[in-house]
Amino acid sequence: MDERDLQRLLDEVKGGRLSRRRFVQTMVGLGLTAPMAAHMLGSAGVAQAQTKWTVNPTKRGGGGIVKTLWWQAPTLLNPHFANGTKDQDASRIFYEPLASYDPDGNLVPMLAAEVPSAQNGGVAKDGLSVTWRLKKNVVWHDGKPFTADDVVFNWEYVMDTGTAAVTIGQYRDIAKIDKLDSHTVKLTFKSPSPFWSASFCGPTGMIIPKHLFQAFKGDKSREAPTNLKPVGTGPYRFVDFKPGDIVRGELNPTYHVPNRPYFDQIEMKGGGDAPSAARAVLQTGEFDYAWNMQVEDEILRRWEQGGRGRADIVAGGNIEHIQLNTTDPWTEVDGERSSIKTKHPTLSDPAVRLALNVLVDRGSIQEEIYGRTGIATANFVNAPARFVSKNTKWEFNVDKANQILDAAGWKRGADGIRAKDGRKLKFVYQTSINAPRQKTQQIVKQACTKAGIDVELKSITANVFFSSDPANLDTFPHFSTDLQMFTTTMTQPDPQRFMDQFVSWEVASKENKWAGRNPTRWRNEEYDRAWKAAEAEMDPVKRAALFIKMNDLVIQNVVIIPVVFRPRVAAISNRMRDVVQSGWDGDFWALAYWSKSA
Amino acid sequence: MSKYLLRRTLTSIPVLAGISAVLFTILALAPGDPFEELATNPNVPAEVRMNLRAKFGLDDPLPLRYARWVVSMMRGDWGFSFVSRVNVDTLILQRLPTTLFVLGSALVLAILIAIPIGTYSALRPYSIFDQAATTLAFIGFSLPTFFTGLLFILLFSIHLDWLPFIYRADISATGWRWYWEHVRQAIMPVAVLGLFQAASMTRFMRAAVLDVIRLEYVNTARAKGLSEGVTLVKHVVRNALIPVVTLVALQIPNIFGGAIVTEQIFRVPGIGSLLIASILANDTPVVMAVTFIFSCLVVASNLAADLLYGWLDPRISYR
């Protein structure tokens, strides 16, 4: 389908000959759906529909208690300080963003009266501003009204560097926010922003009340009592919080959605480990919901047979991949290994990279190790479907690898290891300590041995490997080996942030204390140009094409080898109804609609 | 006596200072940092992390950080957690009651099991009862608590479905149900910890009673016509308890150690699970505070054991 066909479809939707839903379904069929299909409609001048997914009707209250289990315990309840998803999820019980993303990828209004679009005048044509109309009659848990002032305040609060908010990345592109009236705000961006829903939407968009936080902006942010006793607009009110242990809430009688929520109380218990959390839902039924089931699929399947609960799997963009070092990790230049002043002695040969690419047996890795929780892929971008390249495919072929290496002049030595000009094909392959990763390492190593490549395996404890300690050589940004493997997360339905992992100015180096986002240290002008073009491109179709091009550049040059993409897995009791996960927001994004069958 | 106490207290100050210096250095040298989750999140710019590091003083040289910690500790300021941004003392106080409840119950359980069984074993050495008790005791202290904990969960929670294996500090029920729920969820962690201690304690008790029961004064007591029960309780057990009590006092820090693992398995929100979570999150101020409390506990229980010993056995004097 080219741009013209797409335009014709969009016209049909506008003319009412094609339903919105049908359009999205067509896009699904073409592998083009998820948040961006909806965004396409939005930008092309079609009004956003209200909540699309159907839920069982309930009355407010009477549902008793809903018990949820997070194996990482929440430690704080201020969404702007959230260290990880656990904190965002805990905050989400009490706070809400202006809008969120449903599983179909539609922006769903929460505190907004409607989702801004080009048609309703919300989104400016030049992408420089967006106007949000807020829902009226929303009150904070303490009875004060929710107004435009709160929205403006959140931006000011986050932008104050003294506050040390971790959400600043989503808000710093905003040049100013004007309060048009008590329930309308206009966001003006510093540059055209095709992904204008980065701020105030989804997990980093939760709004905190001005009247309780204004005295604690900046350096005093830590002292706010409401950091631990949240007062929000959400379906449940705060009851009790013990950092690192438990969060409890009770029904908010003034909630702004009629007949919701269903439960009288909610409990989010934290701590322990993933397998026992899965047991508590699937086997004993002690809990109704458990987050992030990092448990082998085989075990989940066995426990599911008890009939008490099921593993719920929803696609997201997280990808387990192998990175190939572009620089030489074994030579130190100016006190830095893997310096961009060097070139990798053997991986700089494209033939070696191509050979490695066909030596990763993704099929077996999915089948033997990950099951439903890791799907073999040839792409770096795997969701939303609109951005997924159709130009790539993966294969596992030892013979082909041998042919490629033979043709490139890599000859087997007496020890069976290939060499050329005295340089041997010997690689050190590192990853974090995690059973599936060690199994994957073994599968790759075996195939490489057959092709005359010697691979030495190295595993590092996760809290070293993933740390940002500039003094430790074993972290993934230091990349002091030839190959490394980990999962990189995609938390937004827009790949702009995600794709900066390959731009030249993000190269991790001594200069930026290894905080750069590009550990492979790959630099490519064409890629840089495409990334910059996408940043300002307002036409969703052209923009998607740019991301596909970026993905293809990375794959064709074998900068990385994608292994499996990791959907999100939760354990849900079979009695629960309407517990819908969205790959683009926290587990509690639609908590207000959860209910339980009798 | 008071002079002795004063001297012991004063000598413990350099000991604690040394411990804290070593702990601080090791923690600082250990890899990882509290903002690692932010490092892997693409939406958090690196500057945010750098800013946080600078704000929390993580980039300062080690001696400076230690000096700062000591000074604020002297003033009673324990600092705040990097992860939850809550004051450390609040965090610890919040969890102390749960830990004390679980550990206290475990200790009581251990004593209730160990004293009668140990005594009875010693009265009838090498009888079938003694053999069985000895075997069980050996099994008991050979099995680590994390293993028995998992066994208990598999058997009582998953197989039989009798007991919950997730501990909740705040149960919403009221009245008798509240007590019942608390007891029900505490059974497994308390049993795991209690049985583990009871195992070694039984052996101590048996040895102590065996030592005492052969002494002349026991024969004297019997000879003057005291009943067997009175002889046993008033003369044998009472004296046999002296070494056992000191041992129990010395063991208290060990019990805290065992609790770390047990609390993690049963998700008991106590000091132990706080320590584990903080270590995993590289939350230095909390780790420092909890480990420092544990070391104070070791020093204090050693002192307490010495004092108790003297109080129970007047023949021992302090100089």
Interface residues (C-beta under 8 A of the other chain):
Chain A: I65 L69 A73 T75 L76 F81 N83 G84 T161 A164 A165 V166 T167 I168 G169 Q170 R172 T204 R222 N227 L228 D240 K242 P243 G244 D245 I246 R248 Q265 E267 K269 G271 G272 S276 R279 A280 Q283 T284 E286 F287 T461 N463 V464 F466 S467 S468 D469 N472 D474 P477 T488 T489 M490 T491 Q492 R497 F498 D500 Q501 N512 K513 A515 G516 R517
Chain B: P31 G32 D33 P34 F35 E36 E37 L38 A39 T40 N41 P42 N43 V44 P45 A46 V48 R49 M50 N51 L52 K55 F80 S81 V83 S84 R85 V86 L91 Q94 R95 I153 S157 I158 D161 P164 F165 I166 R168 A169 D170 S172 Q264 I265 R267 P269 S273 L274 A277 L280 A281 N282
